[in-house]
Amino acid sequence: MWSKNASLDGGTLSLAGIPAAQLAKEFGTPAFFLDEDAYRSRALAWQNGLQSEFGAHAGTIYYAAKSFICTAVAQWIAGIGIGIDVCTGGELAAALAGGIDPQKIEVHGNNKSVAEIDRAVSVGVKTIVMDSLFEIERVAAAAKKHGVRQAVMLRLTPGIEAHTHEKISTAHEDVKFGFSIASGAAWTAVEAVATHPELELRGVHCHIGSQIFGSEAHEIATDRLMGFMAKYRDAYGAELPELDLGGGFGISYVNGDVTVEPADVLPQIHAAVKKACATYNLAMPLVSLEPGRNIVGPTMFTLYEVGTVKDVVIEGGKVRKYVSVDGGMSDNARTALYDAEYTAVIAQRASTAPVALTRLVGKHCETGDIIINEIQLPSDIAPGDLVATPATGAYGRSMASNYNHVPRPPVVAVKDGKARVIVRRENEADLLSLDVKE
């Protein structure tokens, strides 16, 4: 669950050779530390894996910007040569600021504004993934305005109950995303797109959820989407050339978890596509995927400083040690949102003390401000200790807030023994800069 250039030796956590204590001294806490080399390696592994497995039928690896994006990361993506999936105007702005070719950009979102659609079409993004009938009309209007034929895909709901938390499961019927195949909404969308010569329907898309392990759900989705593509061929006399199966590939957060690697799932997905092609008598489409968490998640850890320690007697006379750190739900909302699990270590020293039942909590005025609900940490943990939580690259900084007017932490990229800020720490002036005085 730690990135490839992180090491824990004699109680000292280091990243690319720099000890955690030195990182904390230079950049403060809380802070996110990103293993740049590991990020690049994971992105390339997906790109190379897709090319190796699908050959001429390899589409695009679109990095899901929602997991974490900033200008520097967009520059890395541009250099690596993969694509990016954005779902808001802000994410599109970051992608463009980092120099990503618009023809490597895919635009998502269930409620894209007219302005966001207009910007996407005007800069020449590769694909817009449609999510409602209203959107079809809006994209067609923008394409007509700018005198282009815009490539689009339809996000379909294949009716799959992915084995993950309800709040990050996105492909069952009762959900805000996409057009249902079962209800007929998806076919209505096809017919709506066909009325607009300004739109080029390139294919279909789905995203079944996040933290998915194994390939079974993607295999089922493949069959249902390609069955739909066969229906399109039978009705329109032409085959849709692209299939986007989204992302959602899981990563390790605690001991016992295993991070999904490209080689773990790509052969099975390829086999499922080939099987569906044979079943429905379709040519092999270009196949694209959208890993986000799986690329950035394992490449980052959050470093905190312990502020207070408190022993609390709980039911049965047991003692739970509450360890409060200088961050919390403002830099990691996932535990509060959907009971996400993490692990942690004391980062700057070894301890031979017996472990104690511990709850790692933040500094916010919420009982639910919990980073780790239950963990065994050394009983001598004390104010001033540094605590690190691994695998915080996805949805840590991207979901961060200013709750209780706490400035958001920086993101520091570390590579080859050198560290540099790629997203600076907010300060109180930033917090007040939007206020309008009477």
N, C-alpha and C positions, 0 to 999 in steps of 0.2 A: 504493500500500500504506500510505501515511501518511493520517491522518484529514484531513478537509477544512479544519480550522483549524490544522493543523501546517504549518510552513514551514521551509525550510532556506536561509538567505540569508547568503552570505559565510562559510559554515562554521558559522553559529550556528543551531541548531535551536530553534524557538520553538513554543509551543502557545497559541493564542488570545492572542498577543502577549506571552507571558511566556517569556523565554529559558530554555533548559535549565539553564544555570549558576545562575540564580536559583531555579528549581524545586529543584535539587539542594541548594542552600544552605538553603532553607527546610524541605524535607521529607526530606532525606537520600537515600542510595542503598543498595541498589537500591530502586526504587519504580516502581509502575505509574501512568501518567498517562492519564486517561480524558477524551476530548473529549466533554463532555456534549451539546453541540449536535449533534455528528455522530451520537451514539447515537440521540437523539430523531429526527433526520432519517431515519436508516436504518430505524428501526422504523415510522415513518409512511409511508415509501416502500412498504414491504411491505403495510401495512394499506390504503393508498389504492390500490395496484396491484391487490390482490385484489378490492377493491370495484369498481374501474373495469372490470376484466376480466370478473368473474363476476356483477356486479350483484346481483340478488335471490338468486342461488345462491352468493354469497360466504359462506363459513363464518367461521372465526376464524383470525387469525394468532396462534399460540401461540409466544411467545418461549421457547426451550429454556434453562431455568435452569441446566442442567449446564455450559453454556459459561462463564457467570459470573453470580452473583447475590449481592446484599447488600440490606439494607433500603432503602437509598437508590435503588438501581436498581428495586426493586419499587415504590417510590413513583412513579418516573418512568413505569413500565409502567401503573400504575393511572391516572395522569393522562392518558397517551396514549390509553388505552382498548383496548389489545390484550389478549390473553390470555397465560397462561403455562403452560408444560409443566413439571411437577416430577416427580422420580422417587424422592425419598426424603422421610422425615419432616422432615429439616433444610431441604430446599428448600421444602417446604410451609410450614414455620414462617416462613421468610424472606418468602415471598409474602404470608402473612397479616399479618406484622408491618409490611409495606409498604402494607397497606390494599387489596390486590387483592381484588375481589369474588370469593368462592368460585365463582360461576357463570361466572367467566372462567378457572377453573383446570382443567387436564387432568392426570390422574395417570398416570404411566408407571412402568416398572420391571419387571424380570424376576423379582424376588424381594421383593415388597412384604411387609412383616411384617404379622401380624394387627393389631398396634397401629397401624401406619401406615394400614392400610385402615380401621380403626375411626375414626381421626381424620379421614380424608378424607371418609368418609360422614357423620360427625357434624357437620362444618362445612358440608356441602352443596356439595361440589365438583361442577362441571358433569358431568364424564365421568371414568370410570376405564377405562383401556385394559388389557384382560385379556391375560395373557401365559402362563397355564398353567391346567390343569383344576383344580388345587388352589385357584388364585386365584378362580375362578368360585364355588366353594363358600364361600370366605372372604368375598367381597364380598356374596354373597347372605345369609350369616349376619349380617353387619354391617347390611345394609339392613333385614332383619327386626327386628333388635334396636332400631334407631332408628325403625322405623315409616315407612320411606320406600321409594319405588321408585327405585332408582339407575340412572341412565343409564350404559351401558357400550358400549365398542367392543372388537372383537377385533383384536389385532395379528397380521397375517398375514405369512407368509414367501413372497414370490412367486417365489423361486428365480432371483434376478438376481445375476450377478457384476458388481458395480459396479466401474468402473475407478478404483480408489483403493487405498490401502494395506490389506493384509489385516486389520490390527487395527482399522480403522475402516470395514470393509465389513460390513454387517449384514443383508443380505437373501438370501444364498445359503442352501443347505439345511443345511449343517453349521455351525450357529450357535446360540447359546443363546437367541436372541430369537424370540418369536412362535410361531404355529401354521403348519405347512407346508400349503400348498394341495395340492401334488403328492402328499404322503403320505396325505392324508385327515384329518390331525390337525385341520385348520381346520374341517371339517364336523362332526367329533366335538365340537368346542367349541361350534358353533352349537346342536347338539342338547342339550348340557349346559346352556347358558344358557336354552333354551326350557323346561326343567323348573322354572325358578325364577320365579314371578310377581313376585318382588321386584326383578327385573332387567329393564331396558328396553334391548334391543339396538338401538343407534342407527345402527351402521354398521361399516365396516372401516377398518383403519389399516395402514400399512407405513412403514418407514424403511429406505432402501436403503443408507445409509452416509453418510460425511462427505467433504468436499472433492470434491464431484461438480461437473463442469463440463458445460454443455449440458443438454438436457432429455430426451435419448433414453431414459435409464434410467427416469426418471419416467413417460415415455409408455408404456413397456413395462409398468411396474408398474400404471399406470392400467388398461390393458386386462385384465390378469390379475385385478385386484381387482374390476373391474366384471363380469367374467365370473362371478366367484364370487357377486357380488350378484344376478346373474340366476338363478343356481342357487338362491339363497335364495328369490327371488320365486316360482320355479316350485314349490318345495316348500311354502312357507308362505302363498302367495297375497297377499303384501304386499311392498312395496319398502322396503329400508333407505334412510333419508333422508340419511345423511352418509357422506362419503369424506374420509379424512385421509391425505395423501400424504407426511407427514413433512417433513424438511428436508434438510440435507446440502449446501446450495448453497455452492460453493467461493469462496475469497477469495484475493487476491494476497499472497504472502509474499516473493517475490523478483522481480527485474526479469524481465519476460517473462510473468509471470502476469497474469491479468485477473480482477478480482472480478466475480462474477455479480451483476447487478442485476435487480430484479424484472421489468423490461421485457424482459430477455433470455430469460426462461423462462415467464412467466405466459401469454402468448398461445399458446405451444406446448402447455402443460399444458391450457389451456382447450379447445384444438382436439382434444386427445387424449380429454378427457372427453366432448365432444360426439360424437366419432366412436364411442366405446365405447357411448354411450347409443343411438346409431342402430343399431349392430351388435347389441346385446342387447335392444333395445326397452325401454329404461329411461328413466324421467324423470330430468332433471338433478338430481343430489344437491347438497347443500351441501358445498362443497369447502374444506378447511382445510389449512394448512401450518404447519410448525414451524421457521422459521429461528432459529438461535441464534448460531453462529459468524459467519454472514453479517451479522448486526446488530452484534454487539459486537466482533468480531475486528478490523476495520479502524479502530476508534475509540480504540485504546489503544497506547501504546508503553511499553517498559521502559527505565529509565535506570540505568546502572551506572557505577561508577568503576573505572578500571584500577588494579590493585594491583601487579602485577609483569609484566614482559615478558622472555621468554627465547627465544633463538635455538637451535633444535635441528636438527642435521644429520641428514637422512633419506636414504633410498635414492637412489643416484645422485649423492650429494654436494650435493643441494639443501638449502636452509635453510628450515625452517618456523618462523615466529615464533609462539610461544605467548603469547597475551595473556590474562592471568587477571583476571577481574573479581570484584566483591564479592558476586555472586549465583551462579547456576548452575542445576543440575538441581532445586534446591529451589524455584525460581520458574518454571522452564521445563523440564518433564519430557518434552516432546514429541519433542525430538531423540533422546533416549535411548530413548524408547518405540517410535517408528516412523520414525526417520530424517527427521524434519521439517526443512525448510530455512527459513532466515531470512537477512536481510541486516542490515547495521549501518552506522552512521556515527559518526565523531567528532562530538560534539554541541556543543562549546563553542568551536571554533576551526577556521579553515581551515588546510590544509596543502598545500604545493607539493612535498613530498617524493615520490619515486617510491614506487609501491605495492609491497607485499611479500606473498608467500604467507603467510597468517595463519590460525591456528585460535583461535577465541574460546572460552575455557573458563571454568569456574567454580572455586570454592574448595573443593569437596567431595573427599573421599577416594575417588574413583572415576576410573579412566581414562576411563570413558564420560561423565564430567561435561563434556559439550560443548554449547555453545549453537549455534555455527556451525562445522561441520566444516572448511570451506574457504572463504576469502574473501580478496579483495585489499584490504588496508587500508594507509594511508600508513605508510611504514617508520619515521617518526619518532614513532609512537604511543608514549606513555610513561606511567609511573605518574602518577596524578592526572588524566589525561584522562577525560572523560565519553564513554561509548559508549551509543548508543540503538539498540534493535531495535524496528522497527515491527510492527504487526499481532499484538500479544500479548494482545489482549482476551479471546480464547477459549482456555480451558484453560491459561492461565498461572496466574493467582491461584487458579482453581478446583481445579487439580491440585497446588497448592503444598504442600510438606511441610516438616517440621522436621528433615530429615536432617542429621546432625552437630550437632543442637541449634542450628540456625540459625533465628532468628525470621523469620516470614514477612513480606514487604514490605507496605507500605500501598498502598491505592488512593486516588489523589487525583483528584477531578473538577475539570476546568478549563473555565470558561465566561466569555466576555466580559471577559477580562483578570483574572479572579479565580480562585483555586484554593482548594479545601477538601478535607479528608480525609473520605472516606466509609467507608473501612475502615482503622482505625489500624494502625500498625506494631506487631507483637508485640515483647515485651521478654523478658528472662530470667526475670522474675517470672512471666510467662505460661507459659513453658516448665516452670517448677517447680511451678506451681499445682496440677497433677493428681497430683503425686508424693505418696505416702503414706509418711511416715517411720516407722521402727520405734520 
